[in-house]
Amino acid sequence: MNYSFDTEYLIIGGMILHQEESEQAYLELTADDFCNDNMRQIFKVLYQEHSKKDFDSIFALSNLDSVLKAEALTAGNTIVSMANYNAYVSKLKSDAQQRRVLNNLTVLTMEQPDNLLEEIAKVLEGEQKITDNGKYKGLFERQITDFVEDIYKPLDPQSRINTGFNKLDYALGGLRKGCISYIGAAPSTGKTTFALNIIKHQKCNVLLFSLEMTFRQIMERIASDRARVEYIKIRDKSTSPDEKQSISNLCNGMLKQNQLTVIDDIYSVEQIIKTIHDLKPNLVVIDYLQFVSSTQKHNTRKDLVDYISSQLKKTAKACNCHIMILSQINRLDKAAPTMSSLKESGNLEADGDYVMLLHRPYVLDKKNPDIKEETTQLLLDKNKYGETGKIDLYFDLQFQSLTEVMK
């Protein structure tokens, strides 16, 4: 094999074994870019099947004839460095372009037309047009087909993240995957408690980045709420034998479910994004935004926060998960917060598909005897897919839990 053929086997091997990481091949390449006829035929099959919702590369190749199956197996057994995969794709595309241009120019020089320079310009322009249009060829048709097929299907419960708060879920229709939400609140209002209450109701893989609290501190709150043991007793290590047993049973149940991963030692957005790609959770909670850093240099804190927000939004879409980001709000007097209260960046309210604010009047006016410490409001200030409004909550400080107030 020459280098071009080696590259073709590497690219097809990546498409077979690494479906998500090989997306660049589907975007940039066409069947005509392959010299090896067998690789060209295999690419055609993969490309045709790739747009289907339940695409599986191995299954897509199951109906190939014996020769192509053997070639696909050879490609699948090729050791592919996915770190260099996009470079392989670019190399093959570049080689194919040069090959087509050279072939066309060879024909022109043999024919020697009177307008040789114009014809050469047309060849180069034509190749550029192929490059620009190839990756989008048939895209709208595939998108429309997928949309119409989806209309006839019932709602997939796995496509939404329910919060466990009935009124909120009714307004949201469930949090959509591929989206981000911001939960804003003043310090000590209950951001973490609210997030942990949502996590409690999940039956899917959840990844919690606890940037402020340690794993133990998170588990103290989870144990208080779920095992119904007073938080102060857990904090002060004064639990009774029965309470210790209840917490132990809770932890054993969580181990069996193996749905929650808590990470308390990662702070950079780059590492957060890498971990999300590695673990592929359904729901990600970041507690909280103001502790997130970056390896990239930025002139201002606002620029940094804008960068973090945009990168997380892209990650939610790329990984088809929902990312919930807790955030402090700008200091208020006694007024209820609004979407514009999110701290340090106007982009947060633009990037967020959902923006919710927690408001506990007591936190802002502790000397007022008429305000109860437990009274809490959830202000749904932005909902790209439905209603907004206010939901009354009760903060049970004894057990670190929030519940909806029934009227």
Sequence and secondary structure as in RCSB ss.txt:
>XXXX:A:sequence
MNYSFDTEYLIIGGMILHQEESEQAYLELTADDFCNDNMRQIFKVLYQEHSKKDFDSIFALSNLDSVLKAEALTA
GNTIVSMANYNAYVSKLKSDAQQRRVLNNLTVLTMEQPDNLLEEIAKVLEGEQKITDNGKYKGLFERQITDFVED
IYKPLDPQSRINTGFNKLDYALGGLRKGCISYIGAAPSTGKTTFALNIIKHQKCNVLLFSLEMTFRQIMERIASD
RARVEYIKIRDKSTSPDEKQSISNLCNGMLKQNQLTVIDDIYSVEQIIKTIHDLKPNLVVIDYLQFVSSTQKHNT
RKDLVDYISSQLKKTAKACNCHIMILSQINRLDKAAPTMSSLKESGNLEADGDYVMLLHRPYVLDKKNPDIKEET
TQLLLDKNKYGETGKIDLYFDLQFQSLTEVMK
>XXXX:A:secstr
  HHHHHHHHHHHHHHH TTTTHHHHHH  GGG SSHHHHHHHHHHHHHHTSTT  HHHHTTTS HHHHHHHHHH
HTS   GGGHHHHHHHHHHHHHHHHHHHHHHHHHHH  TTHHHHHHHHHHHHHHHHHHHTTTTHHHHHHHHHHHH
HTS   GGGEE  S HHHHHHHTSEETT EEEEEE TTSSHHHHHHHHHHT  S EEEEESSS HHHHHHHHHHH
HHT  HHHHHTT   HHHHHHHHHHHHHHHHH  EEEE S  BHHHHHHHHHHH  SEEEEE GGG B SS  SS
HHHHHHHHHHHHHHHHHHHT EEEEEEEB   SSS   GGGBTT THHHHH SEEEEEE HHHH TT TTS TTE
EEEEEEEETTS  EEEEEEEETTTTEEEE   
